[in-house]
């Protein structure tokens, strides 16, 4: 996992067994009789126990984990990883010693390369994680300053933001979130776990294997299986689908970028002033988006784009192509006929698949406006795709290359949206002229 540099192949798994013979939280036990087969009926298994088990040192570990926000769940398991790394004779040391020493996630980028991402939402997330690591480093030092060695969760070793970042990256790039115990409401908790060998499988949106979780026969132990879904030839990599993730998450957590990612998107803020600028760029004679009519305001409130507590973040790209709330808002704002609008549900207004629900004129104007919005978004990038490609042909650092690859994909998402909407606009205009 991670930067997609470590691939588990069926023929390699057998060779790993003499060195990797573990079971437990951060490691998994593999059935050697099942490794090396390329039949879809064969499986790779892993037994996984509970998370917080151990001596009194864990009380400090739990207190530290409570300071970690849920969105940075990888840091919580990362604390346990650091504890085991600091423990003399740790049962998990063979696994930990084989983890990468460095990771390609952007919290380790230089300040210049973080700027080279050229995408404010991701830069914000990277800086947010870096600030957390610096503050968490201080929290740990304050809490453990006078703790006796026997109770010290890290064996008296000092941690810093770099080691914390290493642990968080090791977990985010390799861990699996599995089902744990059920809540009283019936919902099951997600439990992050590290599964050796399994965590060497790379990502693909067209995987040849899948993870299954169940119970071992006649036992309460959880059983994790990697089951081949197709014939896997010898020396071919075993590929898993990490999820329908954007390139933001792939880069933040795993340290790589997926070209032509169908789930990638660009974020923008729903803003009347921005829409006015896009309308001017498109040469549209349109209403003032900054001052909608009262009935239009009511619908914007229903879409949660206006009013107290509104969520104004919308997106372009991904499987939806155009954020449903943005599309519905534009259709409503471009319509002057309240009665026609009231005859359509918000669900209908939010679907791009719905063919001109408020009429062809409104629909073509909305599409032209979104295309113009794409142009405005592209102009916010300080470089063009051709310039970025020229940079990659030169001699650049690995982090610089990742940053440039990332921003190229963001721009291509916008270009893809423009092309798809332009084709749709052409079809509507053709039908209108008939």
C-alpha positions, 0 to 999 in steps of 0.5 A: 500500500502507500505509494504503490511501491510494494506489491504482493504477488502470489509467488512472493507470499510463500517466501514471506512466511518464514519471516512473518508468523504473527497473529493479533491486532497489528499483524495477521496469521496466514494459512501457509497451505493457502498461499501461492494458489491462483484459484479464486476458491483459495483464500488468505486468512488473518485472525484479529483480536481486540485493540486496547489490551495490555498493562497500566501503560495503556491508561496513558495511551488511552488518555493520549488517544482521547485527544485525537480528533476522529478524522485523524483515526490513524493517529490513534492506532499509530500510538499503539504502533509507537508503543510496540516499536519502543517495547524491547522484545516486542512480539510485533517487532519483525513486522514493525522493522519491515515498515517503510522508513519514509512515506510520500504523504504531503505532511512530509512535503517541503513548504514549497511543494505543499504550495505546488499542490495549487489546490486550496482545500488540500493545502488546508488539510495538509496544514491542518494535519501538520499543526495537529502533529506539532500541538500533539507533540506538546500534549504528549510531552506535557502529559508524560513529563513526570511519568515513571519509566514503568508506566511510560507508554513508550518506554521512556523514549521521547516522541516528536512531530516527525515520529508521530507523523511517521506512525500516522502515515504508516497506519493511514497508508496500510490499515483496514477499517473492519467491523468491531462490536455492535452498539446498542442501536445495532450499528457496528463500530469501525475498528482500524487494524494493520494486517501484514502481507495483506497490507502489501496489496496495491490499489486498483478500481478493477481489483482481482481480489476482495477482503471478507470478514467473518467468524472462524468456525467454532470460534469467536475469533474474527477471520479476515480473508483475501479472496481472489475474484478472478484467475491470478497468474503467477507473478501478477500483483494482487490488487484490492480496491481501497474505496471510491476515494478522491485523489485528495484522500489517496494523496493525504493518506496513501501518498499516491495519485490515481490518473483519471480517477472517476471519483476525483472532484474539485471543491468550490464554495457556493457564492453568488458573487462567484456565479455573477463573475461566471455569468459575465464570463459566459456573456449571459444576460442573467439575474443577479445571483447575489440577490435572488427573489424571496421564493428562490431564497426559500428553495436555497434554504431547503438546499442548505445553501443559504441561511444559518448553518448552511453547507456551502461547499459544493463540487464538480466532477466525480460520479455525479459530475455536477453537485446536485445542490449546485445544479438545482440552485442554478436551475431555480435562480435562472427560472422566473416561473415559480409555478413550474419550479413548484411542480418539480421536486428538489430531487428532480431539480438536483439530477443532471440525468433529468432532461431540462426539467424547467425548460430547454432555455433554462437548462442551456443557460445553466450548462453554459454557466457551469462551463463558465464556472469551470473556466474561472476555476481553471484560471485560479491555477497559476500554471496550465497543464502543458506547463505542468507536463513540461515540469515533469519532463525535467529533473524534480524531486519525488514530492515535487513530482507528486504535487504536479501530478496531483494538480494536473489531475485536478485540472483534468477533472475540470476539463472533463466536466467542461467536455461532458457538459459541452456535449450535452449543451450541443445536443440540447441546442440541436433539439431546440433548433428542430 
